[in-house]
Amino acid sequence: MLTIIVIVIHIMVSLALIGMVLLHSGKGGGLSDMFGGGLGQSAAGSTVAERNLDRMTITCAVCFCFTTVILAIRLQ
């Protein structure tokens, strides 16, 4: 029963982590920067929303690591 709960949590955390990574703004060097798409994004990385998104992404990544280790130990 515990394994099923951890698997469900693991799936939810992995989907949330994918979504949060996709929400991050690009850091440059992509195709959009070649055509001038990244000119106004230099100040976008210092906003409160970006810092909170960073914190939530790190929290999801830590939870993902913990559930991965728990599943590895449980399913061994």
N, C-alpha and C positions, 0 to 999 in steps of 0.2 A: 504494500500500500504506500509506503514511504517513497519507493522508487517512482511510482506513478505521479505522485505529487511533485517530486523534484523534476521529473521530465516535463510536466506541464509548466512549472516555473521557468525551467530552462528554455523552453520554446517561447514563452512570453517575453523573457528578458532578451533573447536573441533577436526577436522581431523588433523590440523597442530599440535595441542597440543599432540595428540596421537603419531604422528610421532616423535616429538621432545623428548618425554619421552622415546620412544623406542631407540632413538639415544644415550642416555646417557650410559656411561659405568657402569658396575655393581660395587657395593660397597663391594662385598665379601659375603661369607657365602652361596654361591650357589653351585650347583652340580659341576660346572667347577672348583671351588677352591679346591674341595676335590681331584681332579685328577691333581692338579698343574697348572691349567689354569690361575690362577691369580697372578703368581709370578712376572711378569714384568709389572703389571699394577699399581704399587704403585705411580709412577711418572706421570701417564697419566692424573690424575685429576687436575694438575696444569697448563695445557697448556692454551694458549690464546683461542684456539678453544673451549675448554671445558667451559671456562668462558663466551665466547660469546653465546654458546649454553644455558648456564644457564640463561643468560639475556633474550634471545629470548623466552625461556620456561616460564619465569616469566611474560614477556609481554603478551604472549598468554594466560596464566592463568588469568591475570587481565582482559583482553578483554573478556574471556569466562565468568568470573563472572559478568562483566557489562552487557553483552548481556543476561545472565540468569535473572538478576534483571529486565532489561527492558522488557523482555518477560513475566515475572511474573506480572509486573504492567500492561502491555498492554493487557494481556489475562485474566485479572481478571474480 
